Amino acid sequence: MFEFQQYLGFLAFLIILLIGFWLLIFLTAIIPYWIGGSLMERLKEGKEKKNEEKA
């Protein structure tokens, strides 16, 4: 069976692996969504500004 040092090493490895996995999910899913929404808001504001200048 595992010794205590090996058990701690395994837990550390597992935690680092899970942190990396969730960071990868965050970077590939949430960040592009956030950037896309930000760009759409900026385009809307630009269109509204042009419409105000024309009127």
DSSP file (Angstrom, degrees, kcal/mol; ACC not computed):
  #  RESIDUE AA STRUCTURE BP1 BP2  ACC     N-H-->O    O-->H-N    N-H-->O    O-->H-N    TCO  KAPPA ALPHA  PHI   PSI    X-CA   Y-CA   Z-CA
    1    1 A M              0   0    0      0, 0.0     2,-0.1     0, 0.0     0, 0.0   0.000 360.0 360.0 360.0 173.1    0.0    0.0    0.0
    2    2 A F        -     0   0    0      1,-0.1     2,-0.2     4,-0.1     3,-0.0  -0.368 360.0-135.1 -70.5 145.3    1.0    3.7   -0.2
    3    3 A E     >  -     0   0    0     -2,-0.1     4,-2.3     1,-0.1     5,-0.2  -0.549  33.4-103.4 -86.5 167.2    3.3    5.3    2.3
    4    4 A F  H  > S+     0   0    0      1,-0.2     4,-2.4     2,-0.2     5,-0.2   0.891 121.1  51.9 -62.3 -40.2    2.3    8.7    3.6
    5    5 A Q  H  > S+     0   0    0      1,-0.2     4,-2.3     2,-0.2    -1,-0.2   0.911 111.0  47.7 -62.9 -42.4    4.8   10.6    1.4
    6    6 A Q  H  > S+     0   0    0      2,-0.2     4,-2.6     1,-0.2    -1,-0.2   0.887 109.9  53.2 -66.1 -37.5    3.5    8.8   -1.7
    7    7 A Y  H  X S+     0   0    0     -4,-2.3     4,-2.4     2,-0.2    -2,-0.2   0.922 110.3  46.9 -62.7 -44.7    0.0    9.5   -0.7
    8    8 A L  H  X S+     0   0    0     -4,-2.4     4,-2.6     2,-0.2    -2,-0.2   0.897 112.2  50.8 -64.5 -40.0    0.8   13.3   -0.4
    9    9 A G  H  X S+     0   0    0     -4,-2.3     4,-2.5     2,-0.2    -2,-0.2   0.916 110.5  48.9 -62.7 -42.9    2.6   13.2   -3.7
   10   10 A F  H  X S+     0   0    0     -4,-2.6     4,-2.6     2,-0.2    -2,-0.2   0.917 111.9  49.0 -62.8 -43.7   -0.4   11.6   -5.4
   11   11 A L  H  X S+     0   0    0     -4,-2.4     4,-2.6     2,-0.2    -2,-0.2   0.913 111.3  49.6 -62.7 -42.3   -2.8   14.1   -3.9
   12   12 A A  H  X S+     0   0    0     -4,-2.6     4,-2.5     2,-0.2     5,-0.2   0.928 112.3  48.2 -61.9 -44.4   -0.5   17.0   -5.0
   13   13 A F  H  X S+     0   0    0     -4,-2.5     4,-2.5     1,-0.2    -2,-0.2   0.923 112.4  48.9 -60.6 -45.0   -0.4   15.6   -8.5
   14   14 A L  H  X S+     0   0    0     -4,-2.6     4,-2.4     2,-0.2    -2,-0.2   0.901 111.8  48.4 -63.2 -42.2   -4.2   15.1   -8.6
   15   15 A I  H  X S+     0   0    0     -4,-2.6     4,-2.5     2,-0.2    -1,-0.2   0.926 112.7  47.5 -65.1 -44.8   -4.8   18.6   -7.4
   16   16 A I  H  X S+     0   0    0     -4,-2.5     4,-2.4     1,-0.2    -2,-0.2   0.902 112.1  50.9 -63.3 -40.7   -2.4   20.2   -9.9
   17   17 A L  H  X S+     0   0    0     -4,-2.5     4,-2.3    -5,-0.2    -2,-0.2   0.921 112.1  46.2 -62.2 -44.5   -4.0   18.0  -12.7
   18   18 A L  H  X S+     0   0    0     -4,-2.4     4,-2.6     2,-0.2     5,-0.2   0.886 111.1  51.7 -67.9 -38.5   -7.5   19.1  -11.8
   19   19 A I  H  X S+     0   0    0     -4,-2.5     4,-2.2     1,-0.2    -1,-0.2   0.926 111.7  47.9 -62.5 -43.0   -6.5   22.8  -11.5
   20   20 A G  H  X S+     0   0    0     -4,-2.4     4,-2.3    -5,-0.2    -2,-0.2   0.905 111.0  51.5 -63.0 -41.3   -4.9   22.6  -15.0
   21   21 A F  H  X S+     0   0    0     -4,-2.3     4,-2.2     1,-0.2    -2,-0.2   0.945 112.7  43.4 -62.0 -49.1   -8.0   20.9  -16.4
   22   22 A W  H  X S+     0   0    0     -4,-2.6     4,-2.5     1,-0.2    -1,-0.2   0.847 112.0  54.1 -69.3 -32.1  -10.4   23.5  -15.1
   23   23 A L  H  X S+     0   0    0     -4,-2.2     4,-2.8    -5,-0.2    -1,-0.2   0.908 108.5  49.9 -64.7 -40.6   -8.1   26.3  -16.2
   24   24 A L  H  X S+     0   0    0     -4,-2.3     4,-2.1     2,-0.2    -2,-0.2   0.920 111.0  48.5 -62.8 -44.3   -8.1   24.8  -19.7
   25   25 A I  H  X>S+     0   0    0     -4,-2.2     4,-1.6     1,-0.2     5,-0.5   0.927 113.0  48.9 -60.7 -44.6  -11.9   24.7  -19.7
   26   26 A F  I  X>S+     0   0    0     -4,-2.5     5,-1.6     1,-0.2     4,-1.3   0.930 112.7  46.6 -60.8 -47.1  -12.1   28.3  -18.4
   27   27 A L  I  <5S+     0   0    0     -4,-2.8    -1,-0.2     1,-0.2    -2,-0.2   0.827 117.6  41.6 -69.1 -31.6   -9.7   29.6  -21.0
   28   28 A T  I  <5S+     0   0    0     -4,-2.1    -1,-0.2    -5,-0.2    -2,-0.2   0.663 128.3  24.8 -91.3 -15.2  -11.3   27.8  -24.0
   29   29 A A  I  X5S+     0   0    0     -4,-1.6     4,-1.0    -5,-0.2    -3,-0.2   0.805 125.1  34.0-113.8 -50.4  -14.9   28.4  -23.1
   30   30 A I  I  X<S+     0   0    0     -4,-1.3     4,-2.4    -5,-0.5     5,-0.2   0.897 111.3  56.4 -83.1 -41.2  -15.5   31.5  -20.9
   31   31 A I  H  ><S+     0   0    0     -5,-1.6     4,-2.6     1,-0.2     5,-0.2   0.931 108.4  46.4 -62.0 -47.7  -12.8   33.8  -22.2
   32   32 A P  H  > S+     0   0    0      0, 0.0     4,-2.8     0, 0.0    -1,-0.2   0.897 113.0  51.4 -61.3 -37.3  -13.9   33.8  -25.9
   33   33 A Y  H  X S+     0   0    0     -4,-1.0     4,-2.3     2,-0.2    -2,-0.2   0.917 111.5  47.2 -62.1 -42.9  -17.5   34.3  -24.8
   34   34 A W  H  X S+     0   0    0     -4,-2.4     4,-2.1     2,-0.2    -1,-0.2   0.917 113.7  46.8 -64.4 -45.4  -16.5   37.2  -22.6
   35   35 A I  H  X S+     0   0    0     -4,-2.6     4,-2.4     2,-0.2    -2,-0.2   0.907 111.8  51.5 -65.2 -41.9  -14.4   38.8  -25.4
   36   36 A G  H  X S+     0   0    0     -4,-2.8     4,-2.3    -5,-0.2    -2,-0.2   0.921 110.8  47.5 -61.8 -44.7  -17.2   38.3  -28.0
   37   37 A G  H  X S+     0   0    0     -4,-2.3     4,-2.2     1,-0.2    -1,-0.2   0.887 111.1  52.0 -63.4 -38.9  -19.8   40.0  -25.7
   38   38 A S  H  X S+     0   0    0     -4,-2.1     4,-2.1     1,-0.2    -2,-0.2   0.914 110.2  47.9 -63.8 -43.4  -17.4   42.8  -25.1
   39   39 A L  H  X S+     0   0    0     -4,-2.4     4,-2.3     2,-0.2    -2,-0.2   0.898 110.5  51.5 -65.7 -39.6  -16.9   43.4  -28.8
   40   40 A M  H  X S+     0   0    0     -4,-2.3     4,-2.3     2,-0.2    -1,-0.2   0.908 110.0  49.4 -64.0 -40.7  -20.6   43.3  -29.5
   41   41 A E  H  X S+     0   0    0     -4,-2.2     4,-2.4     1,-0.2    -1,-0.2   0.909 110.4  50.8 -62.5 -41.6  -21.3   45.9  -26.8
   42   42 A R  H  X S+     0   0    0     -4,-2.1     4,-2.1     1,-0.2    -2,-0.2   0.899 110.2  49.0 -64.4 -40.0  -18.5   48.1  -28.3
   43   43 A L  H  X S+     0   0    0     -4,-2.3     4,-2.4     2,-0.2    -1,-0.2   0.906 110.3  51.3 -66.0 -40.7  -20.0   47.8  -31.8
   44   44 A K  H  X S+     0   0    0     -4,-2.3     4,-2.5     1,-0.2    -2,-0.2   0.923 110.1  49.2 -60.4 -44.1  -23.5   48.7  -30.4
   45   45 A E  H  X S+     0   0    0     -4,-2.4     4,-2.2     1,-0.2    -1,-0.2   0.895 110.4  51.3 -63.8 -38.8  -22.1   51.7  -28.7
   46   46 A G  H  X S+     0   0    0     -4,-2.1     4,-2.1     2,-0.2    -1,-0.2   0.912 110.6  48.0 -64.3 -42.5  -20.4   52.8  -31.9
   47   47 A K  H  X S+     0   0    0     -4,-2.4     4,-2.4     2,-0.2    -2,-0.2   0.913 111.8  49.6 -64.0 -42.9  -23.6   52.5  -33.9
   48   48 A E  H  X S+     0   0    0     -4,-2.5     4,-2.1     1,-0.2    -1,-0.2   0.881 109.8  52.0 -63.6 -37.5  -25.6   54.4  -31.4
   49   49 A K  H  X S+     0   0    0     -4,-2.2     4,-2.0     2,-0.2    -1,-0.2   0.915 110.1  48.2 -65.6 -42.8  -22.9   57.1  -31.4
   50   50 A K  H  X S+     0   0    0     -4,-2.1     4,-2.1     1,-0.2    -2,-0.2   0.910 110.9  51.3 -63.3 -41.7  -23.1   57.4  -35.2
   51   51 A N  H  X S+     0   0    0     -4,-2.4     4,-1.7     1,-0.2    -1,-0.2   0.875 109.9  49.7 -64.8 -36.4  -26.9   57.6  -35.1
   52   52 A E  H  < S+     0   0    0     -4,-2.1    -1,-0.2     1,-0.2    -2,-0.2   0.884 110.2  50.8 -68.0 -38.3  -26.7   60.4  -32.5
   53   53 A E  H  < S+     0   0    0     -4,-2.0    -2,-0.2     1,-0.2    -1,-0.2   0.875 110.6  49.1 -68.0 -35.8  -24.2   62.3  -34.6
   54   54 A K  H  <        0   0    0     -4,-2.1    -1,-0.2     1,-0.2    -2,-0.2   0.871 360.0 360.0 -69.6 -36.2  -26.4   62.0  -37.7
   55   55 A A     <        0   0    0     -4,-1.7    -1,-0.2    -5,-0.2    -2,-0.2   0.472 360.0 360.0 -77.6 360.0  -29.6   63.2  -35.9
